[in-house]
Amino acid sequence: CWHAFFPSPFFSGVSFGSFIILCVGGLISQALGWPFIFYIFGSTGCVCCLLWFTVIYDDPMHHPCISSREQKHITSSLAQQPSSPRRSVPIKAMVRCLPLWAIFMGFFSHFWLCTIILTYLPTYISSVLHVNIKDNGVLSSLPFIAASSCTILGGQLADFLLSRNLLRLITVRKLFSSLGLLLPSLCAMALPFVASSNITTIILLILIPGTSNLCDSGFIINTLDIAPRYSSFLMGISRGFGLIAGIISATATGFIISQNAASGWKNVFFLSAAVNMFGLVFYLMFGQAKIQGWAEEEHLTRL
């Protein structure tokens, strides 16, 4: 069932990339100096870009490396998809759609805490665990390998629940959204109270990104349910809300911990939990999984 599993392999790569960079970054910084982190991974990005332009084709019929069996499967699948005339994007209907705003608020809450972890995790480990830069890089990378694994496992579990008709689609969406926002919030709020235990702190730091990525089978893919024909456009808007949250949360975190280092982290984590709870409640109230009227093929309204 593509509803649940589609994002898992792709989204897990984001977390795995963060794992590689943080794990190797500490070693590079200690051996060659911190500028080489940017030189090496910047060059890697350029190489990946060249590979993309080299091996990616618009049409499977013209791909030189694809097997005939796979080519036939793709072309037959595409032939079964209904074609429709190009239509204007119904912006006004989207603005008035509460299920869509529920997705936006979910992205905002999800990215708020994720940005803090991605940006300030090495700082938190350094200030709380007092480790050197090499060990800091390794410890900072562990949460993201957990996040990559949980993305795939969460997608598989959601796919299982849907394929066996154990839960309705909207129930699966709200279940994984709840797990992905509630569990990391609880772990974040517990962090200030276990700072004296290094092992417990590391475990909680690993659990935050891991459980947070369960949202990938929740509201993160929900645009494919309510408006599949506009999913690309709406995914871009959704991530825009997430990036706005990241800008605000990173700025607020820097300000809070600069005012009072002792209680600053506690305030940061409790504020993140509050934002997560707001997004979760909003999504549980207004989230849906059925195609909206303005996104239907036959009844699409131009606005």
N, C-alpha and C positions, 0 to 999 in steps of 0.2 A: 504494500500500500504506500503510494508515493507521498500521501499526506503527512506521514510521520517521518519516514526515513530519508526523504530527499535531502535535507540540509546536513545530515550528520557527517558524511565523509568530507564535505567541502568546508563546513564550519570548524571541524576539528583541526584542520590544517592551520587555522589562525592561531589556535592555542599551542599547537605543536611548534609553530614558528617562534612564538614567544619563548617557549621552553628552550629551543636551540640557542637563541640569541642570549638569553640570560645565563644559561649554563656555560656557554663558551665565552661570553663577554667578559666575565670576571677573569678568566685565564688570559685572554688577550690583553686586557687592561694591565694586569700584573706583569706580563712578559714584555709587551711592546709599547704600552701606554694607551690611555683611553682614546686618542684620536684614531687609532687603527681599528677600533670597533666600527666606526663610521666608514672608514676606507674599505674594509673587508666586506661588510654587509651591504654597503652601497654598491660595490662592484658586483656582488652576487645578485642584487636586484637588477642591475643592467643586463647581466647574462641571462637571467630568467626572462626578461623582457624580449631579448633577441630570440630566445628559444620559442617564446609564445608566437611571435610573428613568423617563425620558421615552420613550426609544426601544426599550427592551427589553421583549419580551412573552413570556409562557410558552408560548403556542400560536401557530404560524405562521398558523392560520386567522383569527386576530383581528388580525394585524399590518397596519397601514394602508398600509405602503410596500412590502411584498413583492410581487414579480411573481407572476402566476398559475402560470408555469412553475416557478419556484423553490418556490412553495408546494406544488405537486403533487409535485415531487421529494422534498421533505422529508417530507410526509405519507405517501407511498408507501414511503419508506425506513423510517419509524417503524412502519408497519403490518407490515413483515416481521420486526421484532424480536420474539423470543419473550418473553412475559410470564411472570412467576413470582411465587408468593406471597412476601410479605415474610418474611424470616428474620432471626434474631438473628445478630449478628456473632460468628464463631467465634474469640474472642480467644485461647483456650488453644492452638488449632491454629496461629494466627499466631505466637505467642510461640515455638513449637517449630520454626518453619519457617526453616531455614538460608538458602534462597534469598531470603527476605524480609529477613533480617538482613544479607545481602550487599548488598541495595539500601540499607538503612539506613546501613551503613558507607561505602558509596559516597557517599551524600549528606553524611555527616559529613566525609569527606575533602575533597570538592569544595567545600563551603561554608567550610571552614577557610581555604584559600588565597584564595578569592573575597572573603571578608569583609576579609581583610588588604588586598587590592588596592583594594577599594572604599573602605575606611575610611582607610587610611594612604598611598594613592598620592600625594595632594597633598603630604603631609608628606615623603615620600621624594624627590619631585621637587624640593621646596624645599631640602632639606638636601644633596642630591647635585648637582643641576644649578644651584642658586642662581638661580632665575628669579623675576620679580615675580609678583604675584597674578594679573594678567591673563593672562600667558603660561602660568602654572601651570594655570589653569582649562582653557585650550585643550589643553595637553599631557595633562592628566589625563583629558580626554574622549576622546582618540584610541583608547585601548585598548577602549573600550566600543562604538564604532562598528565596530571589528574583531570584537568579540564578537558583535554583532548579525548581522553578515554571515556569520560562521562558523557560527552556529546554523542559518541558512537553508541554507547550502551543505552543511553536514554532514547535515542532514535529507534534502536532495535526493540526496546521494551514497548514504546508507543506503537510501533508497527505491529507487534505481537497482539497487543490489546485490541487494535482495530481489525486486524485480519481475522481474529477469532470472534469478533463481535461481542467482546466482553464489556466494552464501554462505548458510548456514543462519541462521535468526533469532538463535539464541544466539551464533553466531560474529560476527554484526554487532553485537550488544549488547556483547560482550566486546572486540571490536576498537575500537569508538568509546569505550568506557570506558577502555581502555588508552591510547588517544591523548589523551583528555581529562584523564587524571591524570598520565601520564608526561611528555608534552611540556611542560606548564607547570612541572612540577617541575624539569626540566632548565634551562629558561629562568630560573627563580627562583634556582637554585644558581649560575648563571653571572653573575648581576647584580653581586655584590660584586667580581668579578674584572675587570669592564669599566667600573667607575665613572669611570675617567678619560676615557672616550669617551662624550660626550653622545649621539651618534647611535646607537651600539650599545645604550646604556642604554634609549633611547626605543623602539628596535625590539623589544628583549626585553620591555619593559613592555607593548607592544602585543600581542605574541604570547601573553603569559600568559593574559589573559582570552579571547582569540580561540580558542586551542587548548583551553582549559579548557571552553568551551561545546560542544565535540564530545561531551561527556558527555550532552547533551540527546538524542542518538540512542542512548545506551547505557543505563545503569542508571536514569537519571532517568525514562524512560518504561516501564521494565521491569515496573512494577506492572500495567500494562495487559495484559502477556503472562501473568503467573502468576496473577492474580486480577482479571479485568476487572470482575466484579460488585461488588468492593470497592475499585476503583481510587481513587475519590474519598477514601474514608476513609484508605487506605494512603498516598496522596500527601500528605495532611495530616500523618500521622505521620512520613513521610520528611522532609518539610520541617521538622518539629519537631526532628529529629535535626540537620539542617543549621543551624538557628538556635542550637541548643545549642553546636555547633562554632564558630559565629560569635562567640558570647559569650565562649567560652574563648579563642579565637585573638586576638580584639581586646584582651582584657584581658592576655593573656600577651605580646603584641607591645608594648603600652605599657610593661609592666614591664621587658621585656628591653632595649628601646632606651633607657630611662631610666637603666639601670644602667651601660651602656657604649655610647655612641653610635657609636664606631668599629667595634667588632665586633658590636654589637647586631643590625644588619640582616642580617649574615651568619648569625648564629644563628637569626634569625627565618625566613629563607628555607630554611635546612637543616632546621629543625624542620618547616616546612610540607611539604617534600619527603618527609620521613620519614612524616608522617601520610598523605600521598597514596599512598605506596607500600604502607602498611599496608592502606588501603582497597582498593587495586587488587588486591593479592594475595588478600585475603579474597573479593573479588567473583569473581576468576578461579577460585578454588577452589570456591565454593558457588553462584555465580550460575546461574540456569536461565531458560528462556524458555517452558516448557510450563505449562499451567494446573495448579495444585496441586489435590490431591484435595479439600481442604476448600473450594475455591472453585468446584467443578464444580456445574452445575445439578442433575444427577441424583443425585450422590453426596455432596451437601453434608451435613456432620455438624453437628448442633447441639451446642454445648458451653457 
